[in-house]
């Protein structure tokens, strides 16, 4: 959306497989590292002037700006990172209890 595009078929396909219980730990981390690298490159490509450019989001075409979308991405990423850390700590605690 920040680049003025809609979600691609590949992005939608990836979202549908996020909860696949068969995916390996190595695959998850490989995909995560690739996403971080790609996202960093794409975010650094924005000029400071582009941050104020108008954008719309989703089917309802909600108004925002490039800066607003980048802040949303940061918030969303932070929330998911927190969820992953909490989940890892819970699993680690369960392993200790069962040992």
mmCIF file as gemmi writes it, N, C-alpha and C atoms, coordinates in Angstrom:
data_model
loop_
_atom_site.group_PDB
_atom_site.id
_atom_site.type_symbol
_atom_site.label_atom_id
_atom_site.label_alt_id
_atom_site.label_comp_id
_atom_site.label_asym_id
_atom_site.label_entity_id
_atom_site.label_seq_id
_atom_site.pdbx_PDB_ins_code
_atom_site.Cartn_x
_atom_site.Cartn_y
_atom_site.Cartn_z
_atom_site.occupancy
_atom_site.B_iso_or_equiv
_atom_site.pdbx_formal_charge
_atom_site.auth_seq_id
_atom_site.auth_asym_id
_atom_site.pdbx_PDB_model_num
ATOM 1 N N . UNK Axp A 1 ? 0.813 -1.194 0 1 0 ? 1 A 1
ATOM 2 C CA . UNK Axp A 1 ? 0 0 0 1 0 ? 1 A 1
ATOM 3 C C . UNK Axp A 1 ? 0.861 1.265 0 1 0 ? 1 A 1
ATOM 4 N N . UNK Axp A 2 ? 1.94 1.256 0.758 1 0 ? 2 A 1
ATOM 5 C CA . UNK Axp A 2 ? 2.805 2.438 0.82 1 0 ? 2 A 1
ATOM 6 C C . UNK Axp A 2 ? 3.386 2.769 -0.545 1 0 ? 2 A 1
ATOM 7 N N . UNK Axp A 3 ? 3.587 1.75 -1.36 1 0 ? 3 A 1
ATOM 8 C CA . UNK Axp A 3 ? 4.122 1.95 -2.707 1 0 ? 3 A 1
ATOM 9 C C . UNK Axp A 3 ? 3.03 2.267 -3.719 1 0 ? 3 A 1
ATOM 10 N N . UNK Axp A 4 ? 1.797 2.434 -3.252 1 0 ? 4 A 1
ATOM 11 C CA . UNK Axp A 4 ? 0.687 2.775 -4.137 1 0 ? 4 A 1
ATOM 12 C C . UNK Axp A 4 ? 0.099 1.588 -4.879 1 0 ? 4 A 1
ATOM 13 N N . UNK Axp A 5 ? 0.318 0.387 -4.361 1 0 ? 5 A 1
ATOM 14 C CA . UNK Axp A 5 ? -0.182 -0.83 -5.002 1 0 ? 5 A 1
ATOM 15 C C . UNK Axp A 5 ? -1.115 -1.565 -4.051 1 0 ? 5 A 1
ATOM 16 N N . UNK Axp A 6 ? -1.848 -2.535 -4.592 1 0 ? 6 A 1
ATOM 17 C CA . UNK Axp A 6 ? -2.645 -3.424 -3.752 1 0 ? 6 A 1
ATOM 18 C C . UNK Axp A 6 ? -1.814 -4.667 -3.447 1 0 ? 6 A 1
ATOM 19 N N . UNK Axp A 7 ? -2.321 -5.502 -2.555 1 0 ? 7 A 1
ATOM 20 C CA . UNK Axp A 7 ? -1.605 -6.737 -2.234 1 0 ? 7 A 1
ATOM 21 C C . UNK Axp A 7 ? -1.524 -7.627 -3.474 1 0 ? 7 A 1
ATOM 22 N N . UNK Axp A 8 ? -0.369 -8.239 -3.657 1 0 ? 8 A 1
ATOM 23 C CA . UNK Axp A 8 ? -0.181 -9.135 -4.803 1 0 ? 8 A 1
ATOM 24 C C . UNK Axp A 8 ? -0.761 -10.505 -4.481 1 0 ? 8 A 1
ATOM 25 N N . UNK Axp A 9 ? -0.937 -11.315 -5.508 1 0 ? 9 A 1
ATOM 26 C CA . UNK Axp A 9 ? -1.414 -12.682 -5.301 1 0 ? 9 A 1
ATOM 27 C C . UNK Axp A 9 ? -0.452 -13.457 -4.411 1 0 ? 9 A 1
ATOM 28 N N . UNK Axp A 10 ? 0.85 -13.206 -4.575 1 0 ? 10 A 1
ATOM 29 C CA . UNK Axp A 10 ? 1.859 -13.881 -3.747 1 0 ? 10 A 1
ATOM 30 C C . UNK Axp A 10 ? 1.717 -13.49 -2.279 1 0 ? 10 A 1
ATOM 31 N N . UNK Axp A 11 ? 1.48 -12.211 -2.015 1 0 ? 11 A 1
ATOM 32 C CA . UNK Axp A 11 ? 1.324 -11.762 -0.631 1 0 ? 11 A 1
ATOM 33 C C . UNK Axp A 11 ? 0.083 -12.386 0.003 1 0 ? 11 A 1
ATOM 34 N N . UNK Axp A 12 ? -1 -12.427 -0.743 1 0 ? 12 A 1
ATOM 35 C CA . UNK Axp A 12 ? -2.235 -13.034 -0.236 1 0 ? 12 A 1
ATOM 36 C C . UNK Axp A 12 ? -2.027 -14.52 0.014 1 0 ? 12 A 1
ATOM 37 N N . UNK Axp A 13 ? -1.328 -15.183 -0.886 1 0 ? 13 A 1
ATOM 38 C CA . UNK Axp A 13 ? -1.037 -16.604 -0.733 1 0 ? 13 A 1
ATOM 39 C C . UNK Axp A 13 ? -0.2 -16.851 0.524 1 0 ? 13 A 1
ATOM 40 N N . UNK Axp A 14 ? 0.808 -15.994 0.758 1 0 ? 14 A 1
ATOM 41 C CA . UNK Axp A 14 ? 1.649 -16.136 1.954 1 0 ? 14 A 1
ATOM 42 C C . UNK Axp A 14 ? 0.84 -15.953 3.227 1 0 ? 14 A 1
ATOM 43 N N . UNK Axp A 15 ? -0.086 -15.014 3.218 1 0 ? 15 A 1
ATOM 44 C CA . UNK Axp A 15 ? -0.917 -14.789 4.402 1 0 ? 15 A 1
ATOM 45 C C . UNK Axp A 15 ? -1.753 -16.025 4.726 1 0 ? 15 A 1
ATOM 46 N N . UNK Axp A 16 ? -2.231 -16.704 3.71 1 0 ? 16 A 1
ATOM 47 C CA . UNK Axp A 16 ? -3.073 -17.882 3.916 1 0 ? 16 A 1
ATOM 48 C C . UNK Axp A 16 ? -2.302 -19.064 4.495 1 0 ? 16 A 1
ATOM 49 N N . UNK Axp A 17 ? -0.972 -19.069 4.348 1 0 ? 17 A 1
ATOM 50 C CA . UNK Axp A 17 ? -0.175 -20.185 4.862 1 0 ? 17 A 1
ATOM 51 C C . UNK Axp A 17 ? 0.499 -19.859 6.192 1 0 ? 17 A 1
ATOM 52 N N . UNK Axp A 18 ? 0.23 -18.693 6.767 1 0 ? 18 A 1
ATOM 53 C CA . UNK Axp A 18 ? 0.894 -18.289 8.007 1 0 ? 18 A 1
ATOM 54 C C . UNK Axp A 18 ? 0.635 -19.243 9.168 1 0 ? 18 A 1
ATOM 55 N N . UNK Axp A 19 ? -0.525 -19.873 9.199 1 0 ? 19 A 1
ATOM 56 C CA . UNK Axp A 19 ? -0.868 -20.747 10.313 1 0 ? 19 A 1
ATOM 57 C C . UNK Axp A 19 ? -0.677 -22.221 9.987 1 0 ? 19 A 1
ATOM 58 N N . UNK Axp A 20 ? 0.051 -22.533 8.951 1 0 ? 20 A 1
ATOM 59 C CA . UNK Axp A 20 ? 0.288 -23.925 8.55 1 0 ? 20 A 1
ATOM 60 C C . UNK Axp A 20 ? 1.09 -24.637 9.637 1 0 ? 20 A 1
ATOM 61 N N . UNK Axp A 21 ? 0.501 -25.637 10.312 1 0 ? 21 A 1
ATOM 62 C CA . UNK Axp A 21 ? 1.22 -26.319 11.393 1 0 ? 21 A 1
ATOM 63 C C . UNK Axp A 21 ? 2.346 -27.226 10.893 1 0 ? 21 A 1
ATOM 64 N N . UNK Axp A 22 ? 2.405 -27.491 9.605 1 0 ? 22 A 1
ATOM 65 C CA . UNK Axp A 22 ? 3.416 -28.385 9.048 1 0 ? 22 A 1
ATOM 66 C C . UNK Axp A 22 ? 4.713 -27.679 8.682 1 0 ? 22 A 1
ATOM 67 N N . UNK Axp A 23 ? 4.722 -26.367 8.751 1 0 ? 23 A 1
ATOM 68 C CA . UNK Axp A 23 ? 5.908 -25.62 8.343 1 0 ? 23 A 1
ATOM 69 C C . UNK Axp A 23 ? 7.017 -25.799 9.387 1 0 ? 23 A 1
ATOM 70 N N . UNK Axp A 24 ? 8.226 -25.942 8.931 1 0 ? 24 A 1
ATOM 71 C CA . UNK Axp A 24 ? 9.348 -26.186 9.838 1 0 ? 24 A 1
ATOM 72 C C . UNK Axp A 24 ? 9.861 -24.882 10.439 1 0 ? 24 A 1
ATOM 73 N N . UNK Axp A 25 ? 10.546 -25.016 11.564 1 0 ? 25 A 1
ATOM 74 C CA . UNK Axp A 25 ? 11.148 -23.866 12.223 1 0 ? 25 A 1
ATOM 75 C C . UNK Axp A 25 ? 12.141 -23.176 11.284 1 0 ? 25 A 1
ATOM 76 N N . UNK Axp A 26 ? 12.937 -23.975 10.595 1 0 ? 26 A 1
ATOM 77 C CA . UNK Axp A 26 ? 13.924 -23.42 9.665 1 0 ? 26 A 1
ATOM 78 C C . UNK Axp A 26 ? 13.242 -22.628 8.556 1 0 ? 26 A 1
ATOM 79 N N . UNK Axp A 27 ? 12.129 -23.132 8.046 1 0 ? 27 A 1
ATOM 80 C CA . UNK Axp A 27 ? 11.393 -22.427 6.989 1 0 ? 27 A 1
ATOM 81 C C . UNK Axp A 27 ? 10.824 -21.105 7.487 1 0 ? 27 A 1
ATOM 82 N N . UNK Axp A 28 ? 10.297 -21.136 8.708 1 0 ? 28 A 1
ATOM 83 C CA . UNK Axp A 28 ? 9.726 -19.912 9.282 1 0 ? 28 A 1
ATOM 84 C C . UNK Axp A 28 ? 10.81 -18.84 9.41 1 0 ? 28 A 1
ATOM 85 N N . UNK Axp A 29 ? 11.979 -19.214 9.953 1 0 ? 29 A 1
ATOM 86 C CA . UNK Axp A 29 ? 13.046 -18.229 10.136 1 0 ? 29 A 1
ATOM 87 C C . UNK Axp A 29 ? 13.659 -17.793 8.811 1 0 ? 29 A 1
ATOM 88 N N . UNK Axp A 30 ? 13.727 -18.68 7.847 1 0 ? 30 A 1
ATOM 89 C CA . UNK Axp A 30 ? 14.23 -18.295 6.52 1 0 ? 30 A 1
ATOM 90 C C . UNK Axp A 30 ? 13.288 -17.28 5.873 1 0 ? 30 A 1
ATOM 91 N N . UNK Axp A 31 ? 11.992 -17.536 5.979 1 0 ? 31 A 1
ATOM 92 C CA . UNK Axp A 31 ? 11.007 -16.606 5.416 1 0 ? 31 A 1
ATOM 93 C C . UNK Axp A 31 ? 11.05 -15.272 6.154 1 0 ? 31 A 1
ATOM 94 N N . UNK Axp A 32 ? 11.199 -15.314 7.472 1 0 ? 32 A 1
ATOM 95 C CA . UNK Axp A 32 ? 11.273 -14.091 8.273 1 0 ? 32 A 1
ATOM 96 C C . UNK Axp A 32 ? 12.491 -13.26 7.885 1 0 ? 32 A 1
ATOM 97 N N . UNK Axp A 33 ? 13.647 -13.896 7.786 1 0 ? 33 A 1
ATOM 98 C CA . UNK Axp A 33 ? 14.863 -13.172 7.409 1 0 ? 33 A 1
ATOM 99 C C . UNK Axp A 33 ? 14.755 -12.577 6.011 1 0 ? 33 A 1
ATOM 100 N N . UNK Axp A 34 ? 14.177 -13.324 5.085 1 0 ? 34 A 1
ATOM 101 C CA . UNK Axp A 34 ? 13.993 -12.809 3.722 1 0 ? 34 A 1
ATOM 102 C C . UNK Axp A 34 ? 13.035 -11.618 3.733 1 0 ? 34 A 1
ATOM 103 N N . UNK Axp A 35 ? 11.966 -11.704 4.529 1 0 ? 35 A 1
ATOM 104 C CA . UNK Axp A 35 ? 10.996 -10.606 4.608 1 0 ? 35 A 1
ATOM 105 C C . UNK Axp A 35 ? 11.634 -9.358 5.201 1 0 ? 35 A 1
ATOM 106 N N . UNK Axp A 36 ? 12.467 -9.529 6.252 1 0 ? 36 A 1
ATOM 107 C CA . UNK Axp A 36 ? 13.152 -8.374 6.833 1 0 ? 36 A 1
ATOM 108 C C . UNK Axp A 36 ? 14.078 -7.709 5.818 1 0 ? 36 A 1
ATOM 109 N N . UNK Axp A 37 ? 14.829 -8.512 5.091 1 0 ? 37 A 1
ATOM 110 C CA . UNK Axp A 37 ? 15.758 -7.964 4.103 1 0 ? 37 A 1
ATOM 111 C C . UNK Axp A 37 ? 15.006 -7.214 3.001 1 0 ? 37 A 1
ATOM 112 N N . UNK Axp A 38 ? 13.962 -7.833 2.476 1 0 ? 38 A 1
ATOM 113 C CA . UNK Axp A 38 ? 13.176 -7.203 1.405 1 0 ? 38 A 1
ATOM 114 C C . UNK Axp A 38 ? 12.491 -5.935 1.909 1 0 ? 38 A 1
ATOM 115 N N . UNK Axp A 39 ? 11.908 -6.008 3.097 1 0 ? 39 A 1
ATOM 116 C CA . UNK Axp A 39 ? 11.2 -4.848 3.652 1 0 ? 39 A 1
ATOM 117 C C . UNK Axp A 39 ? 12.147 -3.685 3.901 1 0 ? 39 A 1
ATOM 118 N N . UNK Axp A 40 ? 13.317 -3.985 4.445 1 0 ? 40 A 1
ATOM 119 C CA . UNK Axp A 40 ? 14.297 -2.926 4.692 1 0 ? 40 A 1
ATOM 120 C C . UNK Axp A 40 ? 14.685 -2.204 3.419 1 0 ? 40 A 1
ATOM 121 N N . UNK Axp A 41 ? 14.908 -2.956 2.374 1 0 ? 41 A 1
ATOM 122 C CA . UNK Axp A 41 ? 15.26 -2.362 1.083 1 0 ? 41 A 1
ATOM 123 C C . UNK Axp A 41 ? 14.128 -1.49 0.561 1 0 ? 41 A 1
ATOM 124 N N . UNK Axp A 42 ? 12.903 -1.997 0.668 1 0 ? 42 A 1
ATOM 125 C CA . UNK Axp A 42 ? 11.757 -1.247 0.151 1 0 ? 42 A 1
ATOM 126 C C . UNK Axp A 42 ? 11.506 0.022 0.958 1 0 ? 42 A 1
ATOM 127 N N . UNK Axp A 43 ? 11.656 -0.062 2.273 1 0 ? 43 A 1
ATOM 128 C CA . UNK Axp A 43 ? 11.415 1.11 3.119 1 0 ? 43 A 1
ATOM 129 C C . UNK Axp A 43 ? 12.476 2.177 2.884 1 0 ? 43 A 1
ATOM 130 N N . UNK Axp A 44 ? 13.735 1.767 2.767 1 0 ? 44 A 1
ATOM 131 C CA . UNK Axp A 44 ? 14.815 2.737 2.523 1 0 ? 44 A 1
ATOM 132 C C . UNK Axp A 44 ? 14.695 3.41 1.165 1 0 ? 44 A 1
ATOM 133 N N . UNK Axp A 45 ? 13.929 2.844 0.256 1 0 ? 45 A 1
ATOM 134 C CA . UNK Axp A 45 ? 13.767 3.43 -1.08 1 0 ? 45 A 1
ATOM 135 C C . UNK Axp A 45 ? 12.861 4.663 -1.068 1 0 ? 45 A 1
ATOM 136 N N . UNK Axp A 46 ? 12.08 4.869 -0.012 1 0 ? 46 A 1
ATOM 137 C CA . UNK Axp A 46 ? 11.207 6.04 0.058 1 0 ? 46 A 1
ATOM 138 C C . UNK Axp A 46 ? 12.029 7.286 0.344 1 0 ? 46 A 1
ATOM 139 N N . UNK Axp A 47 ? 11.742 8.342 -0.381 1 0 ? 47 A 1
ATOM 140 C CA . UNK Axp A 47 ? 12.385 9.627 -0.092 1 0 ? 47 A 1
ATOM 141 C C . UNK Axp A 47 ? 11.62 10.298 1.051 1 0 ? 47 A 1
ATOM 142 N N . UNK Axp A 48 ? 12.252 11.247 1.706 1 0 ? 48 A 1
ATOM 143 C CA . UNK Axp A 48 ? 11.567 11.953 2.802 1 0 ? 48 A 1
ATOM 144 C C . UNK Axp A 48 ? 10.35 12.72 2.276 1 0 ? 48 A 1
ATOM 145 N N . UNK Axp A 49 ? 10.42 13.182 1.027 1 0 ? 49 A 1
ATOM 146 C CA . UNK Axp A 49 ? 9.281 13.891 0.44 1 0 ? 49 A 1
ATOM 147 C C . UNK Axp A 49 ? 8.084 12.961 0.235 1 0 ? 49 A 1
ATOM 148 N N . UNK Axp A 50 ? 8.343 11.679 0.007 1 0 ? 50 A 1
ATOM 149 C CA . UNK Axp A 50 ? 7.264 10.72 -0.253 1 0 ? 50 A 1
ATOM 150 C C . UNK Axp A 50 ? 6.445 10.435 0.996 1 0 ? 50 A 1
ATOM 151 N N . UNK Axp A 51 ? 6.984 10.694 2.177 1 0 ? 51 A 1
ATOM 152 C CA . UNK Axp A 51 ? 6.293 10.343 3.417 1 0 ? 51 A 1
ATOM 153 C C . UNK Axp A 51 ? 4.937 11.032 3.565 1 0 ? 51 A 1
ATOM 154 N N . UNK Axp A 52 ? 4.773 12.193 2.968 1 0 ? 52 A 1
ATOM 155 C CA . UNK Axp A 52 ? 3.508 12.936 3.072 1 0 ? 52 A 1
ATOM 156 C C . UNK Axp A 52 ? 2.509 12.584 1.967 1 0 ? 52 A 1
ATOM 157 N N . UNK Axp A 53 ? 2.915 11.742 1.035 1 0 ? 53 A 1
ATOM 158 C CA . UNK Axp A 53 ? 2.032 11.402 -0.083 1 0 ? 53 A 1
ATOM 159 C C . UNK Axp A 53 ? 0.811 10.628 0.402 1 0 ? 53 A 1
ATOM 160 N N . UNK Axp A 54 ? -0.327 10.943 -0.181 1 0 ? 54 A 1
ATOM 161 C CA . UNK Axp A 54 ? -1.585 10.29 0.177 1 0 ? 54 A 1
ATOM 162 C C . UNK Axp A 54 ? -1.613 8.856 -0.35 1 0 ? 54 A 1
ATOM 163 N N . UNK Axp A 55 ? -2.19 7.968 0.44 1 0 ? 55 A 1
ATOM 164 C CA . UNK Axp A 55 ? -2.403 6.58 0.056 1 0 ? 55 A 1
ATOM 165 C C . UNK Axp A 55 ? -3.763 6.142 0.576 1 0 ? 55 A 1
ATOM 166 N N . UNK Axp A 56 ? -4.261 5.045 0.05 1 0 ? 56 A 1
ATOM 167 C CA . UNK Axp A 56 ? -5.479 4.428 0.559 1 0 ? 56 A 1
ATOM 168 C C . UNK Axp A 56 ? -5.179 2.966 0.872 1 0 ? 56 A 1
ATOM 169 N N . UNK Axp A 57 ? -5.983 2.41 1.779 1 0 ? 57 A 1
ATOM 170 C CA . UNK Axp A 57 ? -5.731 1.055 2.247 1 0 ? 57 A 1
ATOM 171 C C . UNK Axp A 57 ? -6.983 0.204 2.148 1 0 ? 57 A 1
ATOM 172 N N . UNK Axp A 58 ? -6.817 -0.994 1.621 1 0 ? 58 A 1
ATOM 173 C CA . UNK Axp A 58 ? -7.865 -2.001 1.644 1 0 ? 58 A 1
ATOM 174 C C . UNK Axp A 58 ? -9.017 -1.751 0.7 1 0 ? 58 A 1
ATOM 175 N N . UNK Axp A 59 ? -9.987 -2.623 0.835 1 0 ? 59 A 1
ATOM 176 C CA . UNK Axp A 59 ? -11.173 -2.551 -0.035 1 0 ? 59 A 1
ATOM 177 C C . UNK Axp A 59 ? -11.964 -1.272 0.17 1 0 ? 59 A 1
ATOM 178 N N . UNK Axp A 60 ? -11.941 -0.78 1.41 1 0 ? 60 A 1
ATOM 179 C CA . UNK Axp A 60 ? -12.695 0.439 1.719 1 0 ? 60 A 1
ATOM 180 C C . UNK Axp A 60 ? -11.931 1.712 1.367 1 0 ? 60 A 1
ATOM 181 N N . UNK Axp A 61 ? -10.682 1.546 0.868 1 0 ? 61 A 1
ATOM 182 C CA . UNK Axp A 61 ? -9.872 2.692 0.453 1 0 ? 61 A 1
ATOM 183 C C . UNK Axp A 61 ? -9.757 3.746 1.554 1 0 ? 61 A 1
ATOM 184 N N . UNK Axp A 62 ? -9.403 3.296 2.754 1 0 ? 62 A 1
ATOM 185 C CA . UNK Axp A 62 ? -9.238 4.194 3.896 1 0 ? 62 A 1
ATOM 186 C C . UNK Axp A 62 ? -8.059 5.127 3.632 1 0 ? 62 A 1
ATOM 187 N N . UNK Axp A 63 ? -8.237 6.432 3.857 1 0 ? 63 A 1
ATOM 188 C CA . UNK Axp A 63 ? -7.166 7.391 3.563 1 0 ? 63 A 1
ATOM 189 C C . UNK Axp A 63 ? -6.054 7.378 4.61 1 0 ? 63 A 1
ATOM 190 N N . UNK Axp A 64 ? -4.827 7.528 4.156 1 0 ? 64 A 1
ATOM 191 C CA . UNK Axp A 64 ? -3.658 7.623 5.024 1 0 ? 64 A 1
ATOM 192 C C . UNK Axp A 64 ? -2.531 8.261 4.225 1 0 ? 64 A 1
ATOM 193 N N . UNK Axp A 65 ? -1.327 8.184 4.741 1 0 ? 65 A 1
ATOM 194 C CA . UNK Axp A 65 ? -0.14 8.662 4.037 1 0 ? 65 A 1
ATOM 195 C C . UNK Axp A 65 ? 0.905 7.557 4.046 1 0 ? 65 A 1
ATOM 196 N N . UNK Axp A 66 ? 1.961 7.751 3.283 1 0 ? 66 A 1
ATOM 197 C CA . UNK Axp A 66 ? 3.066 6.787 3.291 1 0 ? 66 A 1
ATOM 198 C C . UNK Axp A 66 ? 3.615 6.68 4.706 1 0 ? 66 A 1
ATOM 199 N N . UNK Axp A 67 ? 3.827 7.811 5.38 1 0 ? 67 A 1
ATOM 200 C CA . UNK Axp A 67 ? 4.343 7.788 6.752 1 0 ? 67 A 1
ATOM 201 C C . UNK Axp A 67 ? 3.405 7.024 7.676 1 0 ? 67 A 1
ATOM 202 N N . UNK Axp A 68 ? 2.108 7.248 7.536 1 0 ? 68 A 1
ATOM 203 C CA . UNK Axp A 68 ? 1.132 6.534 8.352 1 0 ? 68 A 1
ATOM 204 C C . UNK Axp A 68 ? 1.21 5.034 8.149 1 0 ? 68 A 1
ATOM 205 N N . UNK Axp A 69 ? 1.389 4.62 6.905 1 0 ? 69 A 1
ATOM 206 C CA . UNK Axp A 69 ? 1.509 3.191 6.619 1 0 ? 69 A 1
ATOM 207 C C . UNK Axp A 69 ? 2.794 2.612 7.186 1 0 ? 69 A 1
ATOM 208 N N . UNK Axp A 70 ? 3.892 3.34 7.104 1 0 ? 70 A 1
ATOM 209 C CA . UNK Axp A 70 ? 5.155 2.843 7.646 1 0 ? 70 A 1
ATOM 210 C C . UNK Axp A 70 ? 5.092 2.721 9.167 1 0 ? 70 A 1
ATOM 211 N N . UNK Axp A 71 ? 4.422 3.664 9.829 1 0 ? 71 A 1
ATOM 212 C CA . UNK Axp A 71 ? 4.234 3.56 11.277 1 0 ? 71 A 1
ATOM 213 C C . UNK Axp A 71 ? 3.37 2.346 11.598 1 0 ? 71 A 1
ATOM 214 N N . UNK Axp A 72 ? 2.332 2.117 10.814 1 0 ? 72 A 1
ATOM 215 C CA . UNK Axp A 72 ? 1.468 0.955 11.029 1 0 ? 72 A 1
ATOM 216 C C . UNK Axp A 72 ? 2.261 -0.343 10.878 1 0 ? 72 A 1
ATOM 217 N N . UNK Axp A 73 ? 3.119 -0.409 9.865 1 0 ? 73 A 1
ATOM 218 C CA . UNK Axp A 73 ? 3.96 -1.597 9.669 1 0 ? 73 A 1
ATOM 219 C C . UNK Axp A 73 ? 4.853 -1.813 10.889 1 0 ? 73 A 1
ATOM 220 N N . UNK Axp A 74 ? 5.433 -0.733 11.402 1 0 ? 74 A 1
ATOM 221 C CA . UNK Axp A 74 ? 6.304 -0.851 12.578 1 0 ? 74 A 1
ATOM 222 C C . UNK Axp A 74 ? 5.51 -1.346 13.79 1 0 ? 74 A 1
ATOM 223 N N . UNK Axp A 75 ? 4.327 -0.78 14.009 1 0 ? 75 A 1
ATOM 224 C CA . UNK Axp A 75 ? 3.48 -1.217 15.129 1 0 ? 75 A 1
ATOM 225 C C . UNK Axp A 75 ? 3.101 -2.69 14.988 1 0 ? 75 A 1
ATOM 226 N N . UNK Axp A 76 ? 2.706 -3.063 13.805 1 0 ? 76 A 1
ATOM 227 C CA . UNK Axp A 76 ? 2.276 -4.442 13.523 1 0 ? 76 A 1
ATOM 228 C C . UNK Axp A 76 ? 3.443 -5.414 13.736 1 0 ? 76 A 1
ATOM 229 N N . UNK Axp A 77 ? 4.617 -5.039 13.25 1 0 ? 77 A 1
ATOM 230 C CA . UNK Axp A 77 ? 5.806 -5.878 13.403 1 0 ? 77 A 1
ATOM 231 C C . UNK Axp A 77 ? 6.163 -6.028 14.877 1 0 ? 77 A 1
ATOM 232 N N . UNK Axp A 78 ? 6.095 -4.938 15.613 1 0 ? 78 A 1
ATOM 233 C CA . UNK Axp A 78 ? 6.412 -4.973 17.043 1 0 ? 78 A 1
ATOM 234 C C . UNK Axp A 78 ? 5.441 -5.887 17.781 1 0 ? 78 A 1
ATOM 235 N N . UNK Axp A 79 ? 4.167 -5.812 17.456 1 0 ? 79 A 1
ATOM 236 C CA . UNK Axp A 79 ? 3.174 -6.659 18.116 1 0 ? 79 A 1
ATOM 237 C C . UNK Axp A 79 ? 3.453 -8.127 17.846 1 0 ? 79 A 1
ATOM 238 N N . UNK Axp A 80 ? 3.728 -8.466 16.583 1 0 ? 80 A 1
ATOM 239 C CA . UNK Axp A 80 ? 4.008 -9.862 16.256 1 0 ? 80 A 1
ATOM 240 C C . UNK Axp A 80 ? 5.311 -10.349 16.877 1 0 ? 80 A 1
ATOM 241 N N . UNK Axp A 81 ? 6.308 -9.49 16.949 1 0 ? 81 A 1
ATOM 242 C CA . UNK Axp A 81 ? 7.564 -9.878 17.604 1 0 ? 81 A 1
ATOM 243 C C . UNK Axp A 81 ? 7.302 -10.177 19.078 1 0 ? 81 A 1
ATOM 244 N N . UNK Axp A 82 ? 6.503 -9.354 19.714 1 0 ? 82 A 1
ATOM 245 C CA . UNK Axp A 82 ? 6.138 -9.589 21.111 1 0 ? 82 A 1
ATOM 246 C C . UNK Axp A 82 ? 5.388 -10.898 21.293 1 0 ? 82 A 1
ATOM 247 N N . UNK Axp A 83 ? 4.483 -11.193 20.367 1 0 ? 83 A 1
ATOM 248 C CA . UNK Axp A 83 ? 3.751 -12.46 20.43 1 0 ? 83 A 1
ATOM 249 C C . UNK Axp A 83 ? 4.702 -13.647 20.29 1 0 ? 83 A 1
ATOM 250 N N . UNK Axp A 84 ? 5.655 -13.537 19.39 1 0 ? 84 A 1
ATOM 251 C CA . UNK Axp A 84 ? 6.615 -14.624 19.18 1 0 ? 84 A 1
ATOM 252 C C . UNK Axp A 84 ? 7.48 -14.829 20.419 1 0 ? 84 A 1
ATOM 253 N N . UNK Axp A 85 ? 7.928 -13.741 21.03 1 0 ? 85 A 1
ATOM 254 C CA . UNK Axp A 85 ? 8.756 -13.84 22.232 1 0 ? 85 A 1
ATOM 255 C C . UNK Axp A 85 ? 7.963 -14.465 23.376 1 0 ? 85 A 1
ATOM 256 N N . UNK Axp A 86 ? 6.725 -14.015 23.562 1 0 ? 86 A 1
ATOM 257 C CA . UNK Axp A 86 ? 5.88 -14.575 24.623 1 0 ? 86 A 1
ATOM 258 C C . UNK Axp A 86 ? 5.622 -16.056 24.394 1 0 ? 86 A 1
ATOM 259 N N . UNK Axp A 87 ? 5.32 -16.426 23.17 1 0 ? 87 A 1
ATOM 260 C CA . UNK Axp A 87 ? 5.08 -17.838 22.844 1 0 ? 87 A 1
ATOM 261 C C . UNK Axp A 87 ? 6.323 -18.677 23.123 1 0 ? 87 A 1
ATOM 262 N N . UNK Axp A 88 ? 7.483 -18.177 22.719 1 0 ? 88 A 1
ATOM 263 C CA . UNK Axp A 88 ? 8.732 -18.909 22.955 1 0 ? 88 A 1
ATOM 264 C C . UNK Axp A 88 ? 8.978 -19.09 24.451 1 0 ? 88 A 1
ATOM 265 N N . UNK Axp A 89 ? 8.729 -18.06 25.237 1 0 ? 89 A 1
ATOM 266 C CA . UNK Axp A 89 ? 8.932 -18.157 26.683 1 0 ? 89 A 1
ATOM 267 C C . UNK Axp A 89 ? 7.959 -19.148 27.313 1 0 ? 89 A 1
ATOM 268 N N . UNK Axp A 90 ? 6.716 -19.143 26.851 1 0 ? 90 A 1
ATOM 269 C CA . UNK Axp A 90 ? 5.736 -20.099 27.366 1 0 ? 90 A 1
ATOM 270 C C . UNK Axp A 90 ? 6.148 -21.533 27.04 1 0 ? 90 A 1
ATOM 271 N N . UNK Axp A 91 ? 6.561 -21.754 25.811 1 0 ? 91 A 1
ATOM 272 C CA . UNK Axp A 91 ? 6.982 -23.103 25.416 1 0 ? 91 A 1
ATOM 273 C C . UNK Axp A 91 ? 8.213 -23.548 26.189 1 0 ? 91 A 1
ATOM 274 N N . UNK Axp A 92 ? 9.132 -22.639 26.398 1 0 ? 92 A 1
ATOM 275 C CA . UNK Axp A 92 ? 10.337 -22.96 27.169 1 0 ? 92 A 1
ATOM 276 C C . UNK Axp A 92 ? 9.955 -23.326 28.603 1 0 ? 92 A 1
ATOM 277 N N . UNK Axp A 93 ? 9.025 -22.583 29.186 1 0 ? 93 A 1
ATOM 278 C CA . UNK Axp A 93 ? 8.549 -22.884 30.536 1 0 ? 93 A 1
ATOM 279 C C . UNK Axp A 93 ? 7.856 -24.229 30.61 1 0 ? 93 A 1
ATOM 280 N N . UNK Axp A 94 ? 7.058 -24.556 29.617 1 0 ? 94 A 1
ATOM 281 C CA . UNK Axp A 94 ? 6.369 -25.854 29.578 1 0 ? 94 A 1
ATOM 282 C C . UNK Axp A 94 ? 7.367 -26.994 29.47 1 0 ? 94 A 1
ATOM 283 N N . UNK Axp A 95 ? 8.417 -26.797 28.708 1 0 ? 95 A 1
ATOM 284 C CA . UNK Axp A 95 ? 9.449 -27.845 28.571 1 0 ? 95 A 1
ATOM 285 C C . UNK Axp A 95 ? 10.139 -28.096 29.9 1 0 ? 95 A 1
ATOM 286 N N . UNK Axp A 96 ? 10.415 -27.014 30.644 1 0 ? 96 A 1
ATOM 287 C CA . UNK Axp A 96 ? 11.079 -27.165 31.948 1 0 ? 96 A 1
ATOM 288 C C . UNK Axp A 96 ? 10.167 -27.9 32.932 1 0 ? 96 A 1
ATOM 289 N N . UNK Axp A 97 ? 8.873 -27.592 32.891 1 0 ? 97 A 1
ATOM 290 C CA . UNK Axp A 97 ? 7.921 -28.239 33.797 1 0 ? 97 A 1
ATOM 291 C C . UNK Axp A 97 ? 7.786 -29.735 33.51 1 0 ? 97 A 1
ATOM 292 N N . UNK Axp A 98 ? 7.86 -30.091 32.236 1 0 ? 98 A 1
ATOM 293 C CA . UNK Axp A 98 ? 7.67 -31.497 31.879 1 0 ? 98 A 1
ATOM 294 C C . UNK Axp A 98 ? 8.959 -32.316 32.013 1 0 ? 98 A 1
ATOM 295 N N . UNK Axp A 99 ? 10.082 -31.656 32.235 1 0 ? 99 A 1
ATOM 296 C CA . UNK Axp A 99 ? 11.361 -32.359 32.35 1 0 ? 99 A 1
ATOM 297 C C . UNK Axp A 99 ? 11.571 -32.954 33.719 1 0 ? 99 A 1
